[in-house]
């Protein structure tokens, strides 16, 4: 057992929980080329990633969920920055 208490590989998760990390990564990457609704897709991607990382704590954190959350948060930060700039007249 490692220091975090998680000792089973993330890829060995049973059922639908195994797909949350890859779905998070796929949706977060898909959110970038979508001009309208990209932020909404990023919110779903972040949600799936957080759900993947917070459930079934006996498994290691899925790297696809970590990357999916990171890319989704970057999309949300960019969308927020563009919204603030548009509101200020830039």
Helices and strands as residue ranges (DSSP letters): G 10-12, G 15-19, H 20-33, H 38-54, H 63-87
